[in-house]
Amino acid sequence: MSDSALKYSPQVRDYIAALSPDAKKAINRELEKLRRGGGDTRPLRYNLEDFHRLRAGSHRIIYRHIPGPAIECAHAGPRKTVYQTFVPANPTAPPSA
């Protein structure tokens, strides 16, 4: 798979910025794998079926593929709460350009 551009929501940028240097490094390493078509990912289900998750230790990044090719990192958080705190802006709309 070819390289994709990564786009970050303000929430994802703020979340990563608030982490320890080691956690930032781990997340950035996993995001680079994702950008290159790899990483520990899974598709999400139910009302989040347009999205996937990226695992980075105890952190999760919720993302989706958008035209470009690009990846929109929509939400980030600890594994225990990330799915409860993420509310898609428009869960039934197709990915935007």
C-alpha positions as CSV (number, residue, x, y, z in Angstrom):
1,M,0.0,0.0,0.0
2,S,1.3,3.5,-0.8
3,D,1.9,6.3,1.6
4,S,-1.1,8.4,2.7
5,A,-1.2,11.9,4.1
6,L,-2.3,12.1,7.8
7,K,-4.8,14.8,8.8
8,Y,-5.4,15.4,12.5
9,S,-8.4,16.8,14.3
10,P,-7.7,19.5,16.9
11,Q,-8.7,16.9,19.6
12,V,-6.1,14.5,18.4
13,R,-3.4,17.2,18.2
14,D,-4.2,18.3,21.8
15,Y,-4.3,14.8,23.1
16,I,-0.9,13.9,21.7
17,A,0.6,17.2,22.8
18,A,-0.5,16.5,26.5
19,L,1.2,13.1,26.6
20,S,4.6,12.2,28.0
21,P,7.6,12.2,25.6
22,D,7.6,8.4,25.6
23,A,3.9,8.1,24.9
24,K,4.2,10.7,22.1
25,K,7.1,8.7,20.5
26,A,5.1,5.5,20.7
27,I,2.0,7.1,19.1
28,N,4.0,8.9,16.4
29,R,5.8,5.6,15.6
30,E,2.4,3.8,15.1
31,L,1.0,6.8,13.1
32,E,4.0,6.5,10.8
33,K,3.2,2.7,10.3
34,L,-0.4,3.6,9.6
35,R,0.7,6.2,7.0
36,R,2.7,3.6,5.2
37,G,-0.2,1.1,5.2
38,G,0.6,-0.9,8.4
39,G,0.0,-0.7,12.1
40,D,-2.3,-2.6,14.5
41,T,-5.7,-1.6,13.1
42,R,-9.2,-2.9,13.1
43,P,-12.5,-1.7,11.5
44,L,-15.0,-0.4,14.0
45,R,-18.7,-1.5,14.0
46,Y,-22.2,-0.3,14.5
47,N,-22.5,3.5,14.5
48,L,-18.7,3.8,13.9
49,E,-18.6,1.5,10.9
50,D,-17.0,4.2,8.7
51,F,-14.0,4.3,11.1
52,H,-11.0,2.1,12.1
53,R,-8.9,2.1,15.2
54,L,-5.1,2.2,15.6
55,R,-3.6,0.7,18.7
56,A,-0.6,2.5,20.2
57,G,0.0,0.8,23.6
58,S,-2.8,1.8,25.9
59,H,-3.9,4.6,23.5
60,R,-6.2,4.4,20.6
61,I,-6.6,6.6,17.5
62,I,-9.9,6.5,15.7
63,Y,-9.5,7.3,12.0
64,R,-11.0,6.9,8.6
65,H,-9.7,6.9,5.0
66,I,-10.7,10.0,3.0
67,P,-10.0,10.8,-0.7
68,G,-6.6,12.0,-1.5
69,P,-5.4,9.3,-0.5
70,A,-5.4,10.6,3.1
71,I,-6.2,9.4,6.6
72,E,-8.3,11.5,8.9
73,C,-7.4,11.0,12.6
74,A,-10.6,12.0,14.2
75,H,-10.2,11.1,17.9
76,A,-7.6,9.9,20.3
77,G,-7.8,8.7,23.9
78,P,-7.0,6.0,26.4
79,R,-8.3,2.5,25.4
80,K,-10.7,2.4,28.3
81,T,-12.7,5.6,27.3
82,V,-11.9,6.5,23.7
83,Y,-15.0,4.8,22.3
84,Q,-17.4,6.4,24.8
85,T,-16.0,9.9,24.3
86,F,-15.9,9.9,20.5
87,V,-19.0,11.3,18.8
88,P,-18.6,11.6,15.0
89,A,-19.6,14.9,13.5
90,N,-21.9,13.2,11.0
91,P,-21.8,9.4,11.4
92,T,-23.9,8.6,8.4
93,A,-22.2,10.9,6.0
94,P,-19.6,9.5,3.6
95,P,-16.0,10.5,4.3
96,S,-15.3,14.1,3.2
97,A,-12.6,15.3,0.8
